[in-house]
């Protein structure tokens, strides 16, 4: 590998690190705030939030908060891991960004249109996000193994 190619690879890794740190910390802020709103509604005993008929909706909102928070931290871990990578895992980066949107948005969207305890159509994004997350992890592992 010549010096120009090494510099380009290093620049790509730095850009990816910055992207994932920014995405991770920004989404962590958003999902911590969402959790705070959910806790406040619970703490202030908001009737429509705590109603027995809204149990599935409430569960889906909590799942969106929990998975969004988790995936925010995965972004930060991904950024930290890039220091040990021989190449920039661009596919993994794109898939992680997509998964970090698809999973929590799937839970949030699934909370709308709940019928008889079944989530709304938006829940189909969750398994798509899972596949994207698996691809992201596999690409990062491949990059680490080189």
Residue, then its C-alpha position, 0 to 999 in steps of 0.5 A: x500500500x502506498x502512502x496516498x492510499x494509507x492516507x485515504x484509508x486513514x481519512x475514511x476511518x476518521x470520517x466514519x469515526x466522527x459520523x458514528x460518534x455524532x450519530x451515537x451521542x445525538x441519538x442518545x440525547x434523543x432517546x434519553x429525552x424520550x425516556x424522560x417523557x415516558x417516565x414523566x407521563x407515568x409519574x404524573x399518571x397521564x390517563x391516556x398513557x396508563x389506560x389499560x387499552x393502551x398497554x401495547x402502545x406503551x410497551x412499544x414506546x418503551x421498546x423504542x426507547x430501550x432499543x434506540x438507547x442501546x443502538x446509540x451506544x452501539x454507534x459509540x462502540x463502533x466508532x471506538x472500534x474503528x481505531x483497530x480496523x485495517x480498512x473502513x467498514x463502509x457497508x457496516x457503517x451504512x447498515x448500522x446507521x440504517x438499523x439504528x433508525x429502522x429498529x426504534x422507528x419500527x417500534x414507534x410506528x408500530x405503536x400507531x394502529x394497534x388493534x387488539x393487542x397487535x402492533x401496527x404495520x410499522x413494526x415490519x421495520x424491526x426485523x429489517x433493522x435486525x438484518x441490517x444490524x447483523x450485516x453491520x456487525x459482520x462487516x466490522x468483524x471482517x474489517x477487524x480480522x484483516 
